[in-house]
Amino acid sequence: MADRVHPSVSSPSPQSTPNPPEKSLPPAGTYVIQIPKDQIFRHPSPDNARRYHKYSSRKPRRSCRCCCWFLSLAALLILLLAIAAGIFYLVFRPEAPSYSVQNISITGFNVSSEPPISPGFNVTVRAENPNKKISIYYEKDSSVRVYHSDVNLCNGVLPAFHQPTRNVTVFQTKLKGSGIVLTSAVRETLLNQQRQGNIPLKLKLKAPVKIKVGSVKTWTITVKVSCDVTVDKLTAASKIVSDDCDFSVRLW
């Protein structure tokens, strides 16, 4: 039997495909790490992170030191001032001066006459300095005013003088008003008070003074005295029914 011969099927020759371009390789000992772009912006490099932490942690420490230093200095100054004030009080024993109105003589104050009026007040004031080692210098540019129902009736000044230690000084000052116009209500009130023999007045005194402690004289201090004075009538023979004076000091 004759052998059957099969036709040979030639397999298609493989088509040659172009080789992809070879990537350039880094030098030996070098590593390339690919990091997504979003991680690069979110996470700083370790060197930058350490540097940021170093500088950011240093500022609060410096500000804390400055704050502690300032508080310590303030506490020390307060302590020194308290010690100095205590020593001053123990050595000099300062006492506040006292003031009172001794007499008021009034002229030209006729409530029944037609306005305006020009009243005159002659006021006698008693000032007492009870301190053993502190004297008082009353300077110029003082002022004295008398009011009734918030109406300024007259003005004047105090004499400039020196009040030594443990001294009582009685001084007079002349006050003058000009062109004072009283409303009908104030005039009616004054007439009723004059009939009752009870006319309230307010005297306000302001004087620049210097305090001498031992051989040291202070800067100029403003003394303010406010007196509520009641008189029985508005004449030269008026008498004081009552008086009450308050004293205050402005250091600067």
C-alpha positions in Angstrom: 0.0 0.0 0.0 1.3 3.2 -1.1 2.1 5.8 1.6 -0.2 8.9 1.6 1.8 12.0 1.3 0.2 15.0 3.1 1.0 18.4 1.7 3.2 20.3 4.1 1.8 23.5 5.4 4.4 26.1 5.8 4.0 28.1 9.1 3.9 31.8 8.5 7.2 33.3 9.3 6.9 35.6 12.3 6.9 39.3 11.5 9.7 41.2 12.9 8.4 43.8 15.5 10.5 46.9 16.3 12.2 46.8 19.7 11.1 49.5 22.1 13.6 52.1 22.8 15.7 51.2 25.8 15.4 53.5 28.9 18.5 55.2 30.1 19.7 53.5 33.2 20.9 55.5 36.2 24.5 55.1 37.1 25.4 52.2 39.4 24.6 52.9 43.1 21.8 55.3 42.3 18.2 54.7 43.2 15.3 56.4 41.6 12.1 56.5 43.6 8.9 57.8 42.0 6.6 59.7 44.4 3.1 61.0 43.4 2.9 64.8 42.9 0.3 65.3 45.6 2.5 63.6 48.3 5.4 65.9 47.3 3.3 69.0 48.2 1.8 67.5 51.4 4.9 66.1 53.0 8.1 68.2 53.3 11.4 66.5 53.1 12.9 65.2 56.4 15.5 68.0 56.4 12.9 70.7 55.9 10.6 69.1 58.5 13.3 69.1 61.1 14.3 72.7 60.3 10.7 73.8 60.6 10.2 72.1 63.9 13.4 73.6 65.3 12.4 77.2 64.4 8.8 76.9 65.3 9.5 75.5 68.7 12.1 78.2 69.5 9.8 81.2 69.3 7.3 80.4 72.1 10.2 79.6 74.4 11.7 83.1 73.8 8.4 84.9 74.2 7.7 82.9 77.4 11.1 84.0 78.8 10.4 87.7 77.9 7.0 87.5 79.6 8.5 85.9 82.8 11.3 88.5 82.8 8.7 91.4 82.5 6.5 90.0 85.3 9.5 89.5 87.6 10.6 93.1 87.0 7.1 94.5 87.6 6.8 92.5 90.8 10.2 93.8 92.0 9.3 97.5 91.2 6.0 97.1 93.1 7.8 95.6 96.1 10.4 98.4 96.1 7.7 101.1 95.9 5.8 99.4 98.8 9.0 99.3 100.9 9.7 103.0 100.1 6.2 104.0 100.9 6.3 102.1 104.2 9.6 103.8 105.2 8.3 107.2 104.2 5.2 106.7 106.4 7.2 105.4 109.4 9.7 108.3 109.2 7.4 111.3 108.4 4.0 110.1 109.5 2.1 112.3 106.9 -1.3 113.7 107.7 -3.8 115.4 105.4 -4.3 119.2 106.0 -7.8 120.4 107.0 -9.8 123.3 105.8 -12.8 125.2 107.1 -14.7 128.5 106.3 -14.6 130.8 109.3 -16.6 133.8 108.0 -18.4 135.1 104.9 -19.2 138.8 104.5 -21.6 139.5 101.5 -22.2 142.9 99.8 -24.2 143.9 96.7 -26.4 140.9 96.8 -30.0 142.3 96.8 -32.3 139.6 95.5 -35.2 142.0 95.1 -33.3 144.3 92.8 -33.5 144.1 89.0 -30.8 141.9 87.3 -27.9 141.9 86.7 -26.3 142.0 90.1 -22.6 142.3 91.1 -22.2 140.6 94.5 -19.0 140.7 96.6 -17.9 138.0 99.0 -15.2 138.4 101.6 -14.3 134.8 102.7 -12.1 133.8 105.6 -10.6 130.3 105.4 -8.7 128.4 108.0 -6.0 126.0 106.9 -4.3 123.6 109.3 -1.1 121.7 108.6 -0.8 119.0 111.4 2.5 117.4 110.1 5.7 117.5 112.1 8.2 117.3 109.2 6.1 118.4 106.2 5.5 122.0 105.2 3.3 123.3 102.4 4.0 126.0 99.8 0.8 127.6 98.3 1.7 128.8 94.8 0.1 131.3 92.4 -2.6 130.6 89.8 -5.2 129.5 92.4 -8.9 130.0 92.1 -11.9 130.4 94.5 -15.5 130.3 93.4 -18.8 130.6 95.2 -22.0 128.9 93.8 -25.7 128.8 94.5 -27.9 126.4 92.6 -25.0 125.8 90.1 -24.9 129.6 89.4 -21.4 131.0 89.7 -21.8 134.1 91.9 -18.2 135.4 92.2 -14.6 134.5 91.7 -11.2 135.2 93.3 -7.8 133.9 94.1 -5.9 132.8 97.2 -2.8 134.5 98.5 0.5 132.8 97.9 2.2 131.8 101.2 4.3 129.2 102.9 2.7 127.2 105.7 5.3 125.7 108.0 5.0 122.5 110.0 2.3 122.2 112.7 0.8 125.5 111.7 -2.7 127.0 111.5 -3.0 129.8 108.9 -6.2 132.0 108.6 -6.4 134.0 105.4 -9.0 136.2 103.7 -9.8 136.4 100.1 -12.0 138.8 98.3 -14.3 137.5 95.6 -16.2 139.6 93.0 -19.0 138.8 90.6 -20.1 141.0 87.7 -23.2 140.9 85.5 -24.9 137.9 87.3 -28.4 137.3 86.0 -30.6 135.1 88.2 -33.7 133.4 86.9 -37.0 134.1 88.5 -37.0 130.6 90.0 -33.6 131.1 91.6 -34.6 134.5 92.9 -37.8 133.0 94.5 -35.8 130.2 96.1 -33.3 132.7 97.5 -36.1 134.9 99.0 -37.7 131.8 100.7 -34.3 130.6 102.0 -33.5 134.1 103.3 -36.8 134.3 105.2 -35.9 130.9 106.8 -32.3 132.0 107.6 -30.9 129.0 105.8 -29.1 129.8 102.5 -26.9 127.0 101.1 -23.7 128.0 99.2 -20.9 126.0 97.8 -17.3 127.2 97.9 -14.8 125.6 95.5 -11.1 126.2 96.1 -8.3 125.0 93.8 -4.6 125.7 94.6 -1.3 124.5 93.2 1.0 123.6 96.1 4.5 122.1 96.7 5.2 119.8 99.6 8.5 120.1 101.3 9.7 116.9 103.1 12.8 117.6 105.1 15.0 119.4 102.6 13.3 118.0 99.5 10.5 119.9 97.7 8.1 118.0 95.4 6.7 118.9 92.1 3.5 121.0 91.9 0.5 119.2 93.3 -3.1 120.5 92.8 -5.2 120.7 96.0 -9.0 120.9 95.7 -11.3 121.9 98.5 -15.1 121.8 98.2 -17.1 123.3 101.1 -20.9 123.3 101.7 -21.6 126.4 103.6 -24.9 127.6 104.9 -25.4 131.3 105.9 -28.4 133.0 107.6 -28.6 136.0 105.3 -26.9 137.7 102.3 -25.5 140.7 104.0 -22.2 141.9 105.4 -23.4 140.7 108.8 -24.1 137.2 107.7 -23.3 134.3 110.0 -22.3 130.8 109.1 -24.9 128.2 110.2 -22.9 125.2 109.1 -19.9 124.2 106.9 -18.5 121.0 105.7 -15.3 120.8 103.6 -13.9 117.9 101.6 -10.3 117.7 100.6 -8.7 116.0 97.5 -5.3 116.0 95.8 -4.3 115.5 92.2 -0.7 114.4 92.0 -0.1 115.0 88.3 
